[in-house]
Amino acid sequence: MIVTNDLIKEAMAIEDQLVGWRRHLHQNPELSFHEFQTSQFVAETLKEIEGVTIQTHIANTGVVAAISSGEGKTVAIRADMDALPITEKNEHGFQSQNPGVMHACGHDAHTTILLGAAKILAKKAKEGSFQGTVKLIFQPAEEATDQEGLSGAPYMMQEGILEQVESIIALHMCPWEPVGTIQVNDGYSMANVDVFHGKIRATGGHGGYPHLGTDPIWMLGSFLQAFYGIISRKISALDTAVASIGQIETGTASNIIPEEVSITGTLRTYSPDVRDQLAKEVEQAFKVVEAFGGSYTFEVERGEPALNNDPKVNEMIKEAAKELYPEIKIVQKPFGLGGEDFGYMTREIPGAMFFLGCALPDGISRDLHTNIFDIDEGCLPLGVSILTEAALKLLKQ
């Protein structure tokens, strides 16, 4: 407990610095694959910390650092750095200075907390307080994919960042819980994210003579009925799955029956088997148009895999939190059906992410990906100390 208390004191001692880093990052958000100033700031900040080795330009804008103290295991901590294409409506003194871009998912805080952990871990390495290596992964492009359908995590992995790493941890801001709370979950905790594109094709024709052709808009009604019955009638109620349509596009004029209706939507699941089943069921829903003289095309873009939290790694996180903060509240339930490309990493090596309570105490809901998202900055030293202690426990495990 002496070490634990020292760790809390060390995290609290740099709170003002953490707040300054976070506000700088918040004022200067950058979109996925364009984190040039952000990665430069991270690298320059790390260079001021004695005992940290730094690699830049990993997957273009990624930064990887390492802190070593003798022979031993290698564990990793990951933070994402990118922002979202959202115009901020907060009126505090450090709102985004980049029009139309905002840290609306807390990645400014994630990056800040990992910088803070680097500072404390480097001090502990100098003191010889642990054996092994902690790798610090500052990842670009969690929020978006490129023309290849890939986000930042798989690109960094292609460059070998997880080689010889035995386990990995990460955190995420949690605006639905107050400071002093963490949310954890064993197993699948965030969704497989797939996007489907389908087209219903027919002959089209004149609006005044519909009987002379076939109408894809008429067929759309049967497709929609079949589609929205999938979750309630085709997928077991015991499985986690969501299917939603976000775009329907067709037509050019009021008196022209179009030849085609384009439909795009998202498929969210937890297990790999249900992921495959859901895609097949959606294609079957498109197939109903053949009974009305139509045809269809269908394709699925597979996005990030479900976040699968390793129970043993989670146990280290919970133990770290409880030993540091005996009064901390630990909520145990899945994080929802949002996507998180940290799932690529936990698919390769044991790893876990926890959600860190950050809600401001004014009762206003500031959800992720909204233009008023904000955090109680009191969560920053808590995040630093829990991540640091969990990494040290993993090294000793």
C-alpha positions as CSV (number, residue, x, y, z in Angstrom):
1,M,0.0,0.0,0.0
2,I,3.0,2.3,0.5
3,V,3.8,2.0,-3.2
4,T,0.2,2.4,-4.1
5,N,-0.1,5.6,-2.0
6,D,3.1,7.0,-3.6
7,L,1.6,6.3,-7.0
8,I,-1.5,8.3,-6.2
9,K,0.6,11.1,-4.9
10,E,2.7,11.1,-8.1
11,A,-0.4,11.2,-10.3
12,M,-1.9,14.0,-8.2
13,A,1.4,15.9,-8.4
14,I,1.2,16.2,-12.2
15,E,-2.6,17.0,-12.3
16,D,-2.0,20.6,-13.5
17,Q,0.3,19.3,-16.2
18,L,-2.3,16.7,-17.2
19,V,-5.0,19.4,-17.5
20,G,-2.7,21.5,-19.6
21,W,-1.9,18.7,-22.0
22,R,-5.5,17.7,-22.3
23,R,-6.6,21.3,-23.0
24,H,-3.9,21.8,-25.6
25,L,-4.9,18.6,-27.4
26,H,-8.6,19.6,-27.1
27,Q,-7.9,22.9,-28.7
28,N,-6.0,21.4,-31.6
29,P,-8.0,18.3,-32.7
30,E,-7.1,16.4,-35.9
31,L,-9.1,13.9,-38.0
32,S,-8.2,10.3,-38.5
33,F,-5.0,9.7,-40.5
34,H,-4.1,13.5,-40.2
35,E,-2.8,13.6,-36.6
36,F,0.4,15.4,-37.6
37,Q,0.5,18.1,-34.9
38,T,-0.9,15.7,-32.3
39,S,1.8,13.1,-32.9
40,Q,4.5,15.8,-32.9
41,F,3.2,17.1,-29.5
42,V,3.3,13.5,-28.1
43,A,6.8,12.9,-29.4
44,E,8.1,16.2,-28.1
45,T,6.5,15.6,-24.7
46,L,8.0,12.1,-24.4
47,K,11.4,13.4,-25.3
48,E,11.3,15.5,-22.1
49,I,11.0,12.3,-20.0
50,E,14.3,10.6,-19.2
51,G,14.5,6.9,-20.0
52,V,11.9,6.8,-22.8
53,T,12.8,5.4,-26.2
54,I,10.6,6.8,-29.0
55,Q,9.6,5.7,-32.5
56,T,7.6,8.1,-34.7
57,H,5.8,7.7,-38.0
58,I,4.5,4.3,-37.2
59,A,1.5,3.8,-39.5
60,N,2.3,7.4,-40.7
61,T,1.2,9.4,-37.6
62,G,1.5,6.8,-34.8
63,V,4.0,7.1,-32.0
64,V,5.4,4.1,-30.0
65,A,7.5,4.5,-26.9
66,A,9.1,2.0,-24.5
67,I,10.2,2.2,-20.9
68,S,12.5,-0.7,-19.7
69,S,14.0,-1.8,-16.5
70,G,15.9,-5.0,-16.7
71,E,14.9,-8.3,-18.1
72,G,11.2,-9.4,-18.0
73,K,7.9,-9.4,-19.7
74,T,6.7,-6.7,-22.1
75,V,3.2,-5.3,-21.7
76,A,1.6,-2.5,-23.6
77,I,-0.8,0.4,-23.0
78,R,-2.6,1.9,-25.9
79,A,-4.3,5.3,-26.4
80,D,-6.0,6.7,-29.5
81,M,-5.3,10.3,-30.7
82,D,-7.8,11.3,-33.4
83,A,-10.9,13.5,-33.3
84,L,-14.2,13.7,-35.0
85,P,-15.8,15.8,-37.8
86,I,-18.1,17.6,-35.3
87,T,-18.5,21.4,-34.7
88,E,-18.0,22.0,-31.0
89,K,-20.7,23.9,-29.1
90,N,-19.0,24.1,-25.7
91,E,-18.1,27.6,-24.6
92,H,-15.3,26.9,-22.2
93,G,-12.0,28.7,-22.7
94,F,-10.3,25.8,-24.6
95,Q,-12.8,24.8,-27.2
96,S,-11.6,23.5,-30.6
97,Q,-9.7,26.0,-32.8
98,N,-10.1,23.7,-35.8
99,P,-13.5,24.5,-37.4
100,G,-15.7,21.4,-37.8
101,V,-13.3,19.2,-35.8
102,M,-13.7,18.2,-32.2
103,H,-12.4,15.8,-29.6
104,A,-15.9,14.5,-29.0
105,C,-14.9,11.0,-27.8
106,G,-12.2,11.8,-25.3
107,H,-9.2,10.8,-27.2
108,D,-7.5,14.0,-26.0
109,A,-7.9,12.6,-22.5
110,H,-6.7,9.1,-23.5
111,T,-3.5,10.6,-25.0
112,T,-3.0,12.8,-21.9
113,I,-3.4,9.9,-19.5
114,L,-0.9,7.8,-21.4
115,L,1.6,10.7,-21.3
116,G,1.1,10.9,-17.6
117,A,1.6,7.1,-17.2
118,A,4.8,7.5,-19.2
119,K,6.1,10.1,-16.8
120,I,5.5,8.0,-13.7
121,L,6.7,4.7,-15.3
122,A,9.9,6.3,-16.3
123,K,10.5,7.4,-12.8
124,K,9.8,3.9,-11.4
125,A,12.1,2.4,-14.0
126,K,14.9,4.7,-12.9
127,E,14.2,3.6,-9.3
128,G,14.3,-0.1,-10.3
129,S,10.7,-0.6,-9.1
130,F,9.9,-3.1,-11.8
131,Q,11.4,-5.6,-14.2
132,G,10.5,-5.7,-17.8
133,T,9.3,-3.3,-20.5
134,V,6.1,-1.2,-20.8
135,K,5.4,-0.2,-24.4
136,L,3.3,2.9,-24.9
137,I,1.2,3.0,-28.1
138,F,-0.2,6.3,-29.3
139,Q,-2.5,5.2,-32.1
140,P,-4.0,7.3,-35.0
141,A,-7.3,6.7,-36.8
142,E,-9.5,4.9,-34.4
143,E,-12.6,6.7,-35.5
144,A,-12.4,6.2,-39.3
145,T,-11.2,3.8,-42.0
146,D,-9.4,4.6,-45.3
147,Q,-10.1,3.4,-48.8
148,E,-8.9,0.0,-47.8
149,G,-11.5,-0.3,-45.0
150,L,-8.8,-0.2,-42.3
151,S,-8.4,2.0,-39.3
152,G,-5.2,2.8,-37.4
153,A,-4.9,-0.4,-35.2
154,P,-4.3,-2.9,-38.0
155,Y,-1.8,-0.6,-39.7
156,M,0.2,-0.3,-36.5
157,M,0.0,-4.0,-36.0
158,Q,1.3,-4.6,-39.6
159,E,4.4,-2.7,-38.5
160,G,5.0,-5.1,-35.6
161,I,4.1,-3.1,-32.6
162,L,2.7,-6.1,-30.8
163,E,5.7,-8.4,-31.3
164,Q,6.8,-9.9,-28.0
165,V,4.0,-8.0,-26.2
166,E,2.3,-10.4,-23.8
167,S,-0.7,-8.4,-22.8
168,I,-2.2,-5.0,-23.5
169,I,-4.5,-2.5,-21.7
170,A,-6.4,0.6,-22.6
171,L,-9.1,2.9,-21.2
172,H,-12.0,4.9,-22.6
173,M,-13.8,7.9,-21.3
174,C,-17.2,7.1,-19.7
175,P,-19.6,10.1,-19.7
176,W,-22.5,8.2,-18.2
177,E,-20.6,7.5,-14.9
178,P,-19.1,10.0,-12.5
179,V,-15.4,10.3,-11.5
180,G,-14.7,7.6,-9.0
181,T,-16.3,4.9,-11.1
182,I,-14.9,2.4,-13.7
183,Q,-16.9,0.1,-15.9
184,V,-15.4,-3.3,-16.8
185,N,-16.7,-6.4,-18.6
186,D,-15.2,-9.8,-19.3
187,G,-15.5,-11.2,-22.9
188,Y,-17.2,-9.4,-25.7
189,S,-17.9,-5.8,-24.7
190,M,-18.1,-3.7,-27.9
191,A,-19.4,-4.7,-31.3
192,N,-18.2,-6.2,-34.5
193,V,-19.0,-3.3,-36.9
194,D,-20.0,-4.2,-40.5
195,V,-21.6,-2.0,-43.2
196,F,-23.8,-3.4,-45.8
197,H,-24.6,-2.0,-49.3
198,G,-27.6,-3.4,-51.2
199,K,-29.5,-2.5,-54.3
200,I,-33.0,-3.5,-55.4
201,R,-33.2,-3.5,-59.2
202,A,-36.2,-3.5,-61.5
203,T,-37.2,-2.1,-64.9
204,G,-38.6,1.2,-63.8
205,G,-41.0,3.1,-66.1
206,H,-43.5,5.9,-66.4
207,G,-45.3,7.0,-63.3
208,G,-48.6,7.0,-65.3
209,Y,-48.2,3.5,-66.6
210,P,-46.8,1.4,-63.6
211,H,-48.3,-1.8,-64.9
212,L,-45.9,-1.8,-67.9
213,G,-42.8,-2.2,-65.7
214,T,-41.6,-3.3,-62.3
215,D,-41.2,-0.9,-59.4
216,P,-38.2,-1.2,-56.9
217,I,-39.9,1.2,-54.5
218,W,-42.9,-1.1,-54.2
219,M,-40.5,-4.0,-53.6
220,L,-38.7,-2.0,-51.0
221,G,-41.7,-2.4,-48.7
222,S,-41.4,-6.1,-48.6
223,F,-37.7,-5.9,-48.1
224,L,-38.1,-3.6,-45.1
225,Q,-40.6,-5.9,-43.5
226,A,-38.3,-8.8,-43.9
227,F,-35.3,-6.8,-42.7
228,Y,-36.8,-5.5,-39.5
229,G,-38.1,-8.9,-38.6
230,I,-34.5,-10.4,-38.6
231,I,-33.6,-9.4,-35.1
232,S,-36.9,-10.4,-33.5
233,R,-37.5,-13.6,-35.5
234,K,-34.2,-14.9,-37.0
235,I,-31.6,-14.1,-34.4
236,S,-31.9,-15.6,-30.9
237,A,-33.0,-13.3,-28.2
238,L,-30.0,-14.6,-26.2
239,D,-27.5,-13.2,-28.8
240,T,-26.4,-9.6,-29.0
241,A,-27.2,-8.1,-32.5
242,V,-28.5,-4.9,-34.1
243,A,-29.3,-4.2,-37.7
244,S,-30.1,-0.7,-38.8
245,I,-30.6,1.1,-42.1
246,G,-29.1,4.6,-42.4
247,Q,-29.6,5.5,-46.0
248,I,-32.1,4.8,-48.8
249,E,-31.6,6.5,-52.1
250,T,-33.6,6.5,-55.3
251,G,-35.5,8.4,-57.9
252,T,-35.0,11.5,-60.1
253,A,-38.5,12.9,-60.7
254,S,-42.1,12.6,-59.5
255,N,-43.3,10.8,-62.7
256,I,-40.4,8.4,-63.2
257,I,-40.4,5.0,-61.5
258,P,-36.7,4.4,-60.9
259,E,-34.8,1.3,-61.9
260,E,-32.9,1.0,-58.6
261,V,-33.1,1.6,-54.9
262,S,-29.8,1.8,-52.9
263,I,-29.9,0.8,-49.3
264,T,-27.0,1.1,-46.8
265,G,-26.9,0.1,-43.1
266,T,-24.9,-1.1,-40.2
267,L,-24.8,-4.6,-38.6
268,R,-23.6,-4.8,-35.0
269,T,-22.9,-8.1,-33.2
270,Y,-20.7,-9.6,-30.5
271,S,-19.9,-13.2,-31.4
272,P,-18.3,-14.2,-34.7
273,D,-21.0,-16.8,-35.5
274,V,-23.8,-14.3,-35.1
275,R,-21.8,-11.8,-37.2
276,D,-21.9,-14.3,-40.1
277,Q,-25.5,-15.3,-39.5
278,L,-26.7,-11.7,-39.5
279,A,-25.1,-10.9,-42.8
280,K,-26.7,-14.0,-44.4
281,E,-30.1,-13.1,-43.0
282,V,-29.9,-9.6,-44.4
283,E,-29.1,-11.0,-47.9
284,Q,-32.1,-13.3,-47.5
285,A,-34.2,-10.2,-46.9
286,F,-33.0,-8.8,-50.2
287,K,-33.9,-12.0,-51.9
288,V,-37.6,-11.5,-51.3
289,V,-37.7,-9.0,-54.2
290,E,-37.1,-11.8,-56.7
291,A,-40.8,-12.9,-56.1
292,F,-41.9,-9.5,-57.4
293,G,-39.8,-9.6,-60.6
294,G,-36.8,-7.7,-59.2
295,S,-33.2,-8.5,-58.6
296,Y,-30.6,-7.4,-56.0
297,T,-27.0,-6.9,-55.3
298,F,-25.5,-7.2,-51.8
299,E,-22.1,-6.8,-50.2
300,V,-20.8,-6.4,-46.6
301,E,-17.8,-4.3,-45.6
302,R,-16.3,-5.9,-42.5
303,G,-15.0,-3.4,-40.0
304,E,-13.3,-3.8,-36.7
305,P,-13.9,-7.0,-34.7
306,A,-15.7,-7.1,-31.4
307,L,-13.7,-5.9,-28.4
308,N,-13.0,-9.1,-26.4
309,N,-11.7,-8.4,-22.9
310,D,-9.5,-11.0,-21.4
311,P,-10.8,-11.9,-17.8
312,K,-7.3,-12.3,-16.4
313,V,-6.2,-8.9,-17.7
314,N,-9.5,-7.4,-16.4
315,E,-8.7,-8.8,-13.0
316,M,-5.4,-6.9,-12.9
317,I,-7.3,-3.7,-13.8
318,K,-9.9,-4.3,-11.1
319,E,-7.3,-5.2,-8.5
320,A,-5.3,-2.1,-9.3
321,A,-8.3,0.2,-9.0
322,K,-9.4,-1.3,-5.7
323,E,-6.0,-1.3,-4.1
324,L,-5.4,2.3,-5.2
325,Y,-8.9,3.6,-4.4
326,P,-10.8,1.3,-2.0
327,E,-14.0,3.3,-2.3
328,I,-14.0,3.2,-6.2
329,K,-17.2,1.9,-7.7
330,I,-16.8,-0.9,-10.2
331,V,-19.7,-1.4,-12.7
332,Q,-19.6,-4.7,-14.5
333,K,-21.5,-4.8,-17.8
334,P,-20.8,-4.5,-21.5
335,F,-20.0,-1.1,-23.0
336,G,-22.6,-1.3,-25.8
337,L,-22.7,-1.8,-29.5
338,G,-20.4,0.9,-30.5
339,G,-17.2,0.0,-32.4
340,E,-13.6,0.1,-31.0
341,D,-10.6,-0.9,-33.1
342,F,-8.8,-1.9,-30.0
343,G,-10.6,-5.1,-30.8
344,Y,-8.0,-5.9,-33.4
345,M,-5.4,-6.0,-30.7
346,T,-7.3,-8.0,-28.2
347,R,-8.0,-10.5,-31.0
348,E,-4.2,-11.1,-31.3
349,I,-3.0,-11.0,-27.6
350,P,-4.7,-11.0,-24.2
351,G,-6.0,-7.5,-23.5
352,A,-8.7,-5.5,-21.9
353,M,-10.2,-2.0,-22.0
354,F,-12.0,-0.3,-19.1
355,F,-14.3,2.8,-19.1
356,L,-13.3,5.6,-16.8
357,G,-16.0,7.7,-15.2
358,C,-15.7,11.3,-16.3
359,A,-19.2,12.9,-16.1
360,L,-19.4,16.5,-14.9
361,P,-21.5,16.8,-11.8
362,D,-24.1,19.2,-13.3
363,G,-26.6,16.5,-14.5
364,I,-26.2,17.4,-18.1
365,S,-25.9,14.5,-20.5
366,R,-22.7,14.9,-22.6
367,D,-22.7,11.7,-24.6
368,L,-19.8,10.4,-26.8
369,H,-19.8,11.8,-30.3
370,T,-22.0,14.8,-29.4
371,N,-21.1,18.5,-29.9
372,I,-21.2,19.2,-26.2
373,F,-19.1,16.2,-25.0
374,D,-16.9,17.2,-22.1
375,I,-15.2,15.6,-19.1
376,D,-14.6,16.2,-15.5
377,E,-10.8,16.6,-15.6
378,G,-10.6,15.1,-12.1
379,C,-10.6,11.8,-13.9
380,L,-7.2,12.3,-15.4
381,P,-5.0,11.4,-12.4
382,L,-7.2,8.4,-11.6
383,G,-6.7,7.2,-15.1
384,V,-3.0,7.6,-14.9
385,S,-2.6,5.8,-11.6
386,I,-5.0,2.9,-12.6
387,L,-3.3,2.3,-15.9
388,T,0.2,2.5,-14.4
389,E,-0.6,0.1,-11.5
390,A,-2.4,-2.3,-13.8
391,A,0.7,-2.4,-16.1
392,L,3.0,-3.0,-13.2
393,K,0.7,-5.9,-12.0
394,L,0.8,-7.4,-15.5
395,L,4.6,-7.3,-15.5
396,K,4.6,-9.2,-12.2
397,Q,1.8,-11.7,-13.1
